[in-house]
Amino acid sequence: MKVKVLTVKQPWASLIVHGIKDIENRSWRTNFRGRVLIHSSAKGDIAKFGCLQPNQRLKVLNTPMSRIGFNDLPFGSIIGSVEIVDCVQNHPSIWAEKGVYHWVLASPILFEKPIENVKGKLGLWNYDWEETNTSKAIVSMSTDITEAMIPLLSMSNARK
């Protein structure tokens, strides 16, 4: 089964799946709506990690993310999923940058165990879920995404 994936640099990828960052800033608009996997790129943006705005720092404070060092973040891995529910400009979120499109995110899910050693791509891309050990991947996920994925996997297998 092909699943849509979005590659995001760290620390932004982890902030998204931890439910802290509710906007993804992109130079291009998307009409896609639905759940996507979040892939953390192999390289991060350490300069941005230490330069959060005061209101952004407050949002991170008292969350598991506040206790994670930049080098301890997962890189080159699928780390969770989120729903893309809208794409707008001029969103009021503290994470929205000026002059770009704001992909509005909801219902984030952090995987208990990342799917490691996955090479990212630009744009929204497809990941072949069946190339992984599906049962192992489902066991490593939180219950919410597991419940959402099982019917999809069953439908996919029924079509074969």
N, C-alpha and C positions, 0 to 999 in steps of 0.2 A: 504494500500500500504506500502510495506517495503522500507525504505530509509536507506542508509548506513550512519553511524555516526562514528566520531572519537572523543574520549575523550582526552582532553588536559588540563594540569594543568594551572591555572592562574599564572602569567599574560599572558602566551603564547597564551591561547585561545583567549583572547580579542585582543591581538596584531595581531593575524591572521585575525579575522573578521573585524578589523578596517583597514585592508589593509597595515599594517606596516611590519609584519613578513611574508616573502614570502617562507619560508622553514620550514618544520617540521622535526626535527631530530629524527630518529628511529633506533633501533638496527637491524631491519629487513626490508627487501625489500618488496615492494608491486607492483603487476602488475595492480592493480585497477587504472582506469582512469575515471574521471567524478566527478560530484558534490557530496559532502558529507556534512552532517550537522556537526557543531562543538559543542561539548558538553564540558562545563567547569566542571572539576571534583569538587567533594565536598571539597577537600583539595587543597590548592595552594602551591606555592613555593616562599614564601616571601623573603627568602634569595637571590634568583636570581633577584627578583624585584628591589632590591636596588643595585645590582652589575652588571648592564649592562655595556658593553664595551663603551668607549667614542663615537665610531661611531654608536653604537646602540642607545645611549641616544640622539644623534643628530637626528636620524630617528624618535624618539618618540616626540621630541620637537615640539611645535606648532601644535600638534594634540590633539583631545579630550582626548586621553589616558594620556597626560601629566598633566591633571587636575583631574585625578581619583586616589584616594587613594586605596591601595591594598585591604583594608577591604570593599570598596565600589564596588568592582568588583562582577559580578554575579557568584555564585558557584552552582553546582548541577543543571545546566540548559543548555538547547540547546539555544545557543546565536546567531547563524547565520549559514552560509554555505560558502564553498569554493570549487573550482575545484582542484583536483589532476591531474596535467598535465604531470608529469614525476617523475621518481625516479632514482637518480644518486648518485654517490659519488664524493667528491671533487668539490662541487658547489662553485662558487665565492661569494655567498651571505654573507653578514655580519652576518647572523643568522646561517650559516652552521657550525656545530661542526666537528672536525676531527675524522676520524675513524668510522663514522656511515653512514647510508643511509640518503639522503636528499630528502624528498618528496617535489617536486616543486609545489607551490600553486599559483593559479590565480583567478581572478574574485571574490574576497571576498564580502560577503553580511552580514551586521549586522542587525539582527532582531530589529525592534523598541521595541518589548516586548519579553523577553526570554520566552521559554516554561520551566517553573520552576518545581522543584521537580522531576527531571528525574535522575535515578540512572545510572551511567556510567558503562562501561565494558572495559576490555582490548582488544586491537586489533580493527579492523574495525567490527562494530556490526550493527545489524538491529534495526530500530525503526519503530514500527507500526504506521504510520501516521494517520490511521483511528481511533486509540484509543483515539486521542485527539479530541476536538471539532474543526474539520477541518476548518469550516468557521471562527471561532474565531482566529485560528492560522494564517489563510491567512490574515485576517484584520490586525494582528499585524506585518506582514512582510513588508519589503520594496517592492516596486512595481516590481523590477526586479525578485525576487524570486517568487513572486505571479504569474507573467506571465509565469514563467517557470514551476510552480507546477500545475496550473489549467489544462493544457492539460493532464498531467500525472494522475491527480485525475479523470478526465473525462474518460480516457481510462480504469482505474482501475474499476470504477463504471460500465462501459459498459460491462465488462467481467462477472459481477455477475449475 
